[in-house]
């Protein structure tokens, strides 16, 4: 996976996780315009869609699965 800011990926993960637990797992990912750092979150989501879904929008459940797999295999350097 490409290098992304941890906070941005965490916000994207939280969005997908909240949607799955609110029974919106089969709906497309929605990123609110009122959210802080919306541009970075949108760019990260679009990049993930290009890498894992041929540039097509994803449903919440698929995005959550991808981010959970990436989270298990990643290490966060502490400065």
C-alpha positions in Angstrom: 0.0 0.0 0.0 1.2 3.5 -0.7 2.3 5.7 2.1 -0.6 7.7 3.7 -0.8 9.8 6.8 -2.1 7.8 9.8 -4.7 10.3 10.8 -6.2 10.4 7.3 -6.4 6.6 7.1 -7.9 6.4 10.6 -10.6 8.9 9.6 -11.4 6.8 6.5 -11.4 3.6 8.6 -13.7 5.2 11.2 -16.1 6.4 8.5 -16.3 2.9 6.9 -16.6 1.2 10.3 -19.4 3.5 11.4 -21.3 2.9 8.2 -21.0 -0.9 8.5 -22.2 -0.9 12.1 -25.1 1.3 11.1 -26.2 -1.3 8.6 -25.1 0.7 5.5 -22.4 -1.9 4.6 -23.6 -2.3 1.0 -23.9 1.4 0.3 -21.2 3.5 -1.4 -18.7 5.3 0.8 -19.8 8.8 1.6 -17.2 11.4 2.7 -18.8 14.5 4.2 -17.9 17.9 2.9 -18.0 19.3 6.5 -15.3 17.1 7.7 -11.9 18.5 8.7 -9.1 17.4 6.3 -11.7 16.4 3.7 -9.4 16.9 0.8 -6.7 14.5 2.1 -9.4 11.9 3.0 -10.9 12.1 -0.5 -7.5 11.8 -2.2 -6.6 8.7 0.0 -10.0 7.1 -0.8 -9.6 7.7 -4.5 -6.1 6.3 -4.4 -7.3 3.2 -2.6 -10.1 2.8 -5.1 -7.6 3.0 -8.0 -5.3 0.4 -6.4 -7.9 -2.2 -5.2 -11.1 -1.6 -7.2 -9.9 -0.4 -10.7 -10.9 3.2 -10.0 -14.6 2.4 -9.2 -16.2 3.6 -6.0 -16.3 1.1 -3.2 -19.0 0.0 -0.8 -18.3 0.5 2.9 -17.8 -3.2 3.7 -15.1 -3.7 1.1 -13.2 -0.5 2.2 -13.3 -1.7 5.8 -11.9 -5.1 4.9 -9.1 -3.5 2.9 -8.2 -1.1 5.7 -8.3 -3.8 8.3 -5.9 -6.0 6.3 -3.6 -3.1 5.8 -3.8 -2.2 9.5 -2.7 -5.7 10.5 0.4 -5.6 8.2 1.5 -2.1 9.0 3.9 -0.6 11.5 3.7 3.0 12.8 7.1 4.5 13.6 7.1 6.5 16.8 9.2 9.7 16.8 
